[in-house]
Amino acid sequence: MTAHSRFLSSIIAAAALMSSTGCVFTTEPTPTGRSGDITFTWQFAGRQCFEVPEVVQIAVSIPGQTLQNNGVYGCLNANAAGIKLLNFRAGTYNYTISGQNAQGTVIYEASGRLTVNGDVENAVNLLPTGNATGSVYVTWTLPAGTPVTCQYIAAVDIAIDNGTPTSVNCAAGGTTPGVLLQNLGVGRHTIDISARDNAGLFYYRALNSFDVYAGGATTQQFSLAWIVGSAPVKWTFSNGVTQLNCAQAGVFDVGITLRDANGDTTFTSPCLNGGVQGYQVPYVYYGTYQIFLAATGTGGVIYRSSSAVPPTYTVEAGVFPNVDNPQPTPAILMTP
């Protein structure tokens, strides 16, 4: 055989070998050791393919090698999360594996180095890139047995990471109230959910956190808790000598002011409520309040409670005592 014939024979043999392998070999001298197959398996920050539906393809790059299908594969191949690349020469190889979304954007990636000396299996954990985002379907429940249902709630405000709240309908999402929040950065986020009426009074709130995973949507349910309770207030009157009831003092309405560090909140109540001289201020933010009462009686006499040492009452969230229940604050005396 001539030298030219031997050269042609070697080219044909090499072409036949390359047609059955996972790469095209370079013409570098063959290193010592055994050739073999490379099997990559992958996860995505510890998650499986079905947990990252936004990952639609996997790209494998080994510098200096031409891979089958240009190195682009499905997340699952033969029902396995990985790919087997055939017939690599013995040696050390660098690799980069990326998970891409439908737009071809790399949202997970991992790089490494491996040595072929016979068949080799390499498990790779791809981590989110800066382009990775995810979604979360946020649902909420109201306190059991509450009379203040979504029928009375004007909006639910949702703030992520102390940002500007997004207002949604309390009953959004159908049977289970909820809303889909999209394009969130991968990682842990804080969430503040609060429910209010048309007057801007907030009844419920939940402060919590959740994790966002690249390429996927998770469901997070939060239980909203009361942030209001009731403030029951009772009163009586005195002319300086004897105690008087509403009729004796000629009082029809009583002004109630609750004061805390945020300021004053004022209510007006009939002097008598169901035969009781008092009023259950129904929905007040939890905390301790000073109480100031004022009323106008017969002949324009002004009755007031003490402003020097005002009585106080502590409102507990989710606790709604009535005026006829035992309470720490006794009936407040008003004098001219």
Buried (B, 14 or more C-beta within 10 A) or exposed (E): EEEEEEEEEEEEEEEEEBEEBBBBBEEEEEEEBEBBBBBBBBBBBEBEBEBBEBBBBBBBBBEEBBBBEEBBBBBBEEEEBBBBBBBBBBBEBEBBBBBBBEEEBBBBBBEEEBEBBEBBEBEBBBBBBEBBBBBBBBBBBBBEEBEBEBEEBBBBBBBBEEEEBEEBEBBBBEEEBBBEBEEBBBEEBEBBBBBBBEEEBBBBBBEEEBBBBBBBBBEBEBEBBBBBBBBBBBBBBBBEEEEBEBEEBBBEEBBBBBBBEEEEBEBEBEBBBEEBBBBBBBBBBBBEBBBBBBBBBEEEBEBBBBEEEBBBBEBEBBEBBBBBEEBEBEBBBBEE
